[in-house]
Amino acid sequence: MATYSVTHKQVVSNVAIVQLLEPHNFEVGQSITISGINATWNGTHKILALPEYYFIGVSQQGDYQYDTDTIIPNQVQFALTTDDADRAAATGTVTYSITCSWIVLDDLEDYLGFTFTNPSADLDVANMAISAANQFAYRKRQESGYFDSPSSVPGGDAKLGTVQYAAILYRERGSTEAFASFDPLATGGPVTGNYGQILRLLGVNKPQVA
């Protein structure tokens, strides 16, 4: 979770902008949560633009208009139905946090072929692996330009890739570089041997063509 401090706010034609104290890594399409300003502003908003200039309004065609002579860094723009308000100092925070739930325990149990005892240390490790795999899969797709719902898996390929990664994380428990084995002569393979397949299933790290 990342939290940023708000320094200024502005509203023109039901389009709001907050300026942040710190540089951010937001992308258009992501959702942020505002708190500490007031009831009108507080809540979750979808980012519409990340302008570097002073916002002056919306054209008749619906285009955002800016004063390019006035540079204002670290701005985040989103829709907000309220009265116009000139740019002014403000306090509050902007938080970006995603809790992904693409796969659950049943998915991992089906893939591994057994059921975890509840309660047990094995179940605790499995839940940690599921949480880590969900966050990893969501983050990798986001880094590749996807804007997925954190509560709804985008497809069967992404789901399988997430489950496979969770299985790897669980299976490498107690192992330094390979799957645990009862065969004293077995050398096994690297636990990340199908990492490339996982990335393909998630649809990330695709070749880029100019």
Secondary structure, 3 states (H helix, E strand, C coil): CEEEEEEEEEEECCEEEEEECCCCCCCCCCEEEEECCCCCCCEEEEEEECCCEEEEEECCCCCEEEEEEEECCCEEEEECCCCCEEEEECCCEEEECCCCCCCCHHHHHHHHCCCCCCCCHHHHHHHHHHHHHHHHHHHHHHHCCCCCCCCCCCCHHHHHHHHHHHHHHHHCCCCCCECCCCCCCCCCCECCCCHHHHHHHHCCCCCCCC
